[in-house]
C-alpha cells in the first residue's frame, strides 16, 4: 500500500513515519516543507513539498502514485490563524483543495486530520454527526476543509478529528501543552492556567495508530480519535505535575476571558469514541499511561 503523508516533519507526521517506515505492507512517501527532519533520514522516500503550490502537489503525486493520502499538515496555531486569516485560508483550505484534486485524479483514499475546534463547546463531548459551529477562524478553516473533502467527489475519503495532541519528536516548530506544563513546573515560577476549558488530550502515537487503522481498513466517513480521559486544562497541568513529581503550588487558576487571546476557544469539547472503537479497534491510552510513554522517550532523547 503506497501511503503519502503530508506534514511528515510535525509531531503526528513523525509518529506516522516511525510506525510505517519498516512496515512490510507499506511503501511510505513522506512530504513536508523544507528538509527531512525525521530522526533517521528517509532518503528517496522523502519529498520536500509546499502543499500551497498546486503544481508541486501534482508533480509529487504523479511521481509517487499514492493509494492513500494522510493529510496532517496545517496551520494549527489558533491565535496566529485569527491574526492572519489569509495565511490560515491558504494553508488549511487552499492547500487541502490542491491535495484533494491530485488524490481524486489517482483515485487515492484521502484522510484529512481535523479538530474539536469545529464545535462551539457548549454540548461536549461530541459524536461524529453532531452540529459544527466553530468559534474561531482556525475552527472555521478546518470545517471548510472538511466540507471540501466531503463534497469533492473523491471515491474514498475519511476525516479524523482529534483534540490536544501531545508527545515528543525531533525539531518541532511548536511545543504542546503537556511539554509546556512540565517545563513551566520544572522552572518553579508562578504560572496561571485556565480552569474553564475542558478537553480529552491525545497521545500522538495513539492518533497515528487511529489514522493507520483508517488507511489499512479503507475506512470512510468521519471518526473521532482522542484520548479517553476528559479534564480541564488546569487539571491537566496538575496531573502532569503529580506524575513527574513537580511542585504545583505555583499554579493559579484563571478564566479564559481574562487572557485577552485573539481567538475564542470552545469551553467543553471532548469526543464520544464508540464509532472508532467499534469500526477500527481504536484503543487510546489513558493520560497517565501516555505520560509514562512520554517519560521514557524523554530519557532516551539525544
C-alpha positions as a printed NumPy array, in Angstrom:
array([[  0.   ,   0.   ,   0.   ],
       [  1.526,   3.317,  -1.098],
       [  0.821,   5.856,   1.682],
       [  1.702,   9.537,   1.296],
       [  1.91 ,  11.673,   4.433],
       [  1.807,  15.47 ,   4.415],
       [  3.448,  17.285,   7.324],
       [  5.881,  14.433,   7.996],
       [  8.16 ,  16.777,   9.996],
       [  5.393,  17.568,  12.503],
       [  4.553,  15.671,  15.693],
       [  1.852,  13.43 ,  14.2  ],
       [  3.777,  13.174,  10.929],
       [  6.878,  11.871,  12.677],
       [  4.845,   9.308,  14.624],
       [  3.239,   8.088,  11.367],
       [  6.67 ,   7.812,   9.729],
       [  8.025,   5.915,  12.739],
       [  5.1  ,   3.457,  12.645],
       [  5.146,   2.933,   8.868],
       [  8.766,   3.192,   7.745],
       [  9.543,  -0.503,   8.378],
       [  6.028,  -1.846,   7.743],
       [  6.373,  -4.564,   5.067],
       [  2.822,  -3.837,   3.849],
       [  3.515,  -0.139,   3.212],
       [  5.53 ,   1.872,   0.688],
       [  5.968,   5.184,   2.512],
       [  6.058,   8.584,   0.825],
       [  6.814,  11.341,   3.345],
       [  6.344,  15.005,   2.434],
       [  6.82 ,  18.245,   4.316],
       [  8.041,  21.769,   3.736],
       [ 11.852,  22.067,   3.719],
       [ 14.356,  19.35 ,   4.584],
       [ 13.533,  15.981,   6.167],
       [ 13.669,  16.385,   9.964],
       [ 12.772,  12.823,  10.936],
       [ 15.408,  11.255,  13.248],
       [ 16.556,   8.668,  10.684],
       [ 16.657,  10.267,   7.221],
       [ 14.202,   8.729,   4.764],
       [ 16.315,   9.283,   1.658],
       [ 14.339,   8.921,  -1.575],
       [ 11.149,   8.229,   0.378],
       [ 11.065,  11.925,   1.364],
       [  9.888,  14.727,  -0.933],
       [ 10.09 ,  18.401,   0.035],
       [  6.652,  19.761,  -0.784],
       [  4.853,  23.087,  -0.45 ],
       [  1.225,  21.975,  -0.435],
       [  0.035,  25.508,  -1.224],
       [  1.673,  25.104,  -4.68 ],
       [ -0.77 ,  23.13 ,  -6.845],
       [  1.869,  22.372,  -9.482],
       [  4.275,  20.907,  -6.915],
       [  1.474,  18.793,  -5.464],
       [  0.508,  17.419,  -8.889],
       [  4.142,  16.565,  -9.661],
       [  4.777,  14.711,  -6.395],
       [  1.514,  12.771,  -6.743],
       [  2.296,  11.85 , -10.344],
       [  5.784,  10.682,  -9.347],
       [  4.71 ,   8.698,  -6.274],
       [  1.207,   7.462,  -7.233],
       [ -0.133,   7.192,  -3.654],
       [ -3.047,   4.86 ,  -2.925],
       [ -3.649,   6.596,   0.43 ],
       [ -3.032,  10.205,   1.49 ],
       [ -2.884,  11.119,   5.202],
       [ -3.081,  14.913,   5.292],
       [ -1.685,  16.11 ,   8.628],
       [ -0.093,  19.421,   7.527],
       [ -1.945,  22.525,   8.716],
       [ -1.639,  25.931,  10.342],
       [ -2.715,  24.984,  13.866],
       [ -1.732,  27.993,  15.986],
       [ -5.239,  29.209,  16.801],
       [ -4.288,  32.801,  17.616],
       [ -1.949,  33.092,  14.611],
       [ -4.865,  31.984,  12.402],
       [ -7.102,  34.649,  13.956],
       [ -4.483,  37.348,  13.31 ],
       [ -3.655,  36.209,   9.767],
       [ -6.811,  34.727,   8.225],
       [ -5.355,  34.799,   4.703],
       [ -2.419,  32.571,   5.676],
       [ -4.829,  30.284,   7.541],
       [ -7.11 ,  30.021,   4.491],
       [ -4.155,  29.299,   2.206],
       [ -2.616,  26.584,   4.388],
       [ -5.769,  24.91 ,   5.704],
       [ -8.259,  25.251,   2.836],
       [ -6.493,  26.04 ,  -0.452],
       [ -3.713,  23.512,   0.252],
       [ -6.328,  20.855,   1.049],
       [ -8.047,  21.627,  -2.256],
       [ -4.723,  21.128,  -4.085],
       [ -4.216,  17.747,  -2.432],
       [ -7.812,  16.643,  -2.993],
       [ -7.585,  17.393,  -6.723],
       [ -4.379,  15.389,  -7.046],
       [ -5.798,  12.498,  -4.988],
       [ -9.017,  12.488,  -6.978],
       [ -7.138,  12.116, -10.277],
       [ -5.439,   8.979,  -8.917],
       [ -8.431,   7.55 ,  -7.017],
       [ -6.473,   7.781,  -3.756],
       [ -8.116,   7.223,  -0.351],
       [ -7.907,  10.719,   1.223],
       [ -7.694,  11.076,   5.028],
       [ -7.957,  14.609,   6.455],
       [ -6.913,  15.475,  10.008],
       [ -9.374,  17.83 ,  11.667],
       [-10.126,  19.2  ,  15.121],
       [-12.534,  19.555,  18.038],
       [-12.398,  23.318,  17.366],
       [-15.071,  22.911,  14.671],
       [-17.502,  22.719,  17.652],
       [-18.613,  25.599,  19.898],
       [-18.006,  23.607,  23.087],
       [-21.491,  24.11 ,  24.522],
       [-22.574,  20.446,  24.313],
       [-19.418,  18.301,  24.509],
       [-18.395,  15.532,  24.395],
       [-19.384,  15.204,  20.74 ],
       [-20.387,  12.423,  18.359],
       [-19.241,  12.457,  14.725],
       [-22.617,  13.639,  13.412],
       [-23.102,  16.499,  15.904],
       [-23.617,  20.006,  14.516],
       [-20.445,  22.026,  13.921],
       [-20.301,  25.691,  14.993],
       [-16.709,  26.968,  15.093],
       [-15.843,  29.984,  17.253],
       [-12.503,  30.835,  15.6  ],
       [-11.012,  31.37 ,  12.158],
       [ -8.907,  28.237,  12.731],
       [-12.011,  26.155,  13.505],
       [-13.828,  27.627,  10.518],
       [-10.908,  26.832,   8.186],
       [-10.837,  23.192,   9.3  ],
       [-14.604,  22.906,   8.845],
       [-14.251,  24.361,   5.335],
       [-11.562,  21.773,   4.607],
       [-13.916,  19.035,   5.852],
       [-16.723,  20.256,   3.573],
       [-14.3  ,  20.473,   0.671],
       [-13.312,  16.818,   1.173],
       [-16.915,  15.632,   1.619],
       [-18.183,  17.429,  -1.492],
       [-15.141,  16.789,  -3.697],
       [-16.372,  13.7  ,  -5.488],
       [-13.466,  11.68 ,  -4.076],
       [-14.201,   7.966,  -4.359],
       [-12.996,   7.336,  -0.798],
       [-12.432,   9.867,   1.97 ],
       [-12.189,   9.918,   5.745],
       [-11.95 ,  12.712,   8.315],
       [-10.105,  12.067,  11.582],
       [-10.881,  14.721,  14.196],
       [ -8.682,  14.975,  17.269],
       [ -8.046,  17.021,  20.442],
       [ -4.859,  18.469,  22.06 ],
       [ -2.19 ,  16.173,  20.641],
       [  0.831,  15.738,  22.928],
       [  4.15 ,  13.945,  22.627],
       [  7.793,  14.471,  21.723],
       [  9.51 ,  14.474,  18.339],
       [ 12.63 ,  15.95 ,  16.787],
       [ 12.964,  19.562,  15.632],
       [  9.341,  20.563,  16.222],
       [  8.43 ,  24.163,  15.38 ],
       [  5.81 ,  24.191,  18.167],
       [  5.554,  22.704,  21.658],
       [  2.364,  21.231,  23.133],
       [  0.508,  21.75 ,  26.386],
       [  1.988,  18.734,  28.195],
       [  5.61 ,  19.649,  27.391],
       [  4.848,  23.275,  28.256],
       [  3.321,  22.284,  31.625],
       [  6.282,  20.055,  32.516],
       [  8.813,  22.724,  31.554],
       [  6.936,  25.521,  33.356],
       [  6.595,  23.498,  36.569],
       [ 10.27 ,  22.483,  36.472],
       [ 11.231,  26.181,  36.488],
       [  9.2  ,  26.649,  39.673],
       [  7.969,  30.097,  38.664],
       [  4.323,  31.147,  39.174],
       [  2.047,  30.249,  36.247],
       [ -1.63 ,  30.843,  35.512],
       [ -3.719,  28.133,  33.832],
       [ -7.288,  28.259,  32.527],
       [ -9.828,  26.269,  34.548],
       [-12.825,  26.79 ,  32.21 ],
       [-11.686,  24.784,  29.168],
       [-12.3  ,  21.009,  29.16 ],
       [-10.568,  18.63 ,  26.741],
       [ -9.548,  14.99 ,  26.131],
       [ -5.777,  15.089,  25.427],
       [ -4.465,  12.661,  22.803],
       [ -1.111,  10.865,  22.758],
       [  0.435,  11.382,  19.301],
       [  1.195,   7.649,  18.952],
       [ -2.47 ,   6.808,  19.542],
       [ -3.612,   9.316,  16.929],
       [ -1.106,   7.875,  14.434],
       [ -2.437,   4.389,  15.169],
       [ -6.007,   5.551,  14.526],
       [ -5.015,   7.107,  11.184],
       [ -3.19 ,   3.935,  10.125],
       [ -6.224,   1.831,  11.051],
       [ -8.391,   4.044,   8.809],
       [ -5.86 ,   3.669,   5.971],
       [ -5.387,  -0.1  ,   6.226],
       [ -9.099,  -0.822,   6.589],
       [-10.033,   1.543,   3.771],
       [-12.478,   3.114,   6.246],
       [-14.555,   6.083,   5.09 ],
       [-16.556,   8.796,   6.819],
       [-15.819,  10.787,   9.97 ],
       [-14.   ,   9.367,  13.015],
       [-13.336,  10.931,  16.401],
       [ -9.873,   9.997,  17.663],
       [ -8.757,  11.298,  21.054],
       [ -7.568,  10.135,  24.437],
       [-10.231,   8.582,  26.709],
       [ -9.778,  10.917,  29.703],
       [-11.541,  14.282,  29.976],
       [-10.169,  17.086,  32.147],
       [ -9.833,  20.841,  32.402],
       [ -6.536,  22.378,  31.282],
       [ -5.927,  23.211,  34.956],
       [ -6.408,  19.559,  35.936],
       [ -4.132,  18.515,  33.067],
       [ -1.325,  20.688,  34.478],
       [ -1.89 ,  19.3  ,  37.996],
       [ -1.783,  15.74 ,  36.661],
       [  1.437,  16.42 ,  34.75 ],
       [  2.925,  17.856,  37.931],
       [  1.856,  14.891,  40.04 ],
       [  3.145,  12.348,  37.51 ],
       [  6.601,  13.953,  37.224],
       [  6.805,  14.755,  40.957],
       [  6.79 ,  18.536,  40.474],
       [  5.51 ,  21.258,  42.796],
       [  2.103,  22.5  ,  41.593],
       [  1.679,  25.128,  44.326],
       [  2.979,  27.675,  41.774],
       [ -0.172,  27.169,  39.654],
       [ -3.051,  29.657,  39.864],
       [ -6.388,  29.198,  38.041],
       [ -7.536,  31.861,  35.616],
       [-10.582,  32.365,  33.367],
       [-10.171,  32.295,  29.583],
       [-11.742,  35.722,  29.109],
       [ -9.062,  37.378,  31.234],
       [ -6.258,  36.234,  28.915],
       [ -7.221,  38.52 ,  26.044],
       [ -6.35 ,  35.901,  23.404],
       [ -7.258,  36.848,  19.814],
       [ -9.187,  33.604,  19.163],
       [-12.121,  32.35 ,  21.196],
       [-11.832,  28.753,  22.442],
       [-14.71 ,  26.288,  22.902],
       [-15.301,  25.742,  26.642],
       [-16.033,  21.996,  26.654],
       [-15.282,  19.67 ,  23.771],
       [-14.285,  16.019,  24.15 ],
       [-15.342,  13.126,  21.926],
       [-17.542,  10.072,  22.158],
       [-15.179,   7.375,  20.828],
       [-17.601,   4.483,  20.278],
       [-17.5  ,   4.603,  16.47 ],
       [-13.688,   4.476,  16.27 ],
       [-13.564,   1.735,  18.9  ],
       [-16.177,  -0.394,  17.137],
       [-15.166,   0.187,  13.493],
       [-11.4  ,   0.44 ,  13.842],
       [-10.499,  -1.302,  17.094],
       [ -9.122,   2.069,  18.225],
       [ -7.905,   1.907,  21.842],
       [ -6.304,   5.137,  23.045],
       [ -4.353,   5.102,  26.282],
       [ -5.258,   6.913,  29.485],
       [ -3.49 ,  10.158,  30.307],
       [ -1.032,   8.787,  32.87 ],
       [ -0.202,   5.859,  30.579],
       [  0.55 ,   8.382,  27.839],
       [  2.746,  10.382,  30.219],
       [  4.686,   7.198,  31.063],
       [  5.397,   6.657,  27.342],
       [  6.473,  10.295,  27.008],
       [  8.746,   9.981,  30.087],
       [ 10.61 ,   7.033,  28.512],
       [ 11.081,   8.957,  25.262],
       [ 12.427,  11.991,  27.129],
       [ 15.023,   9.766,  28.84 ],
       [ 16.363,   8.271,  25.602],
       [ 16.195,  11.507,  23.622],
       [ 19.646,  12.634,  22.356]])
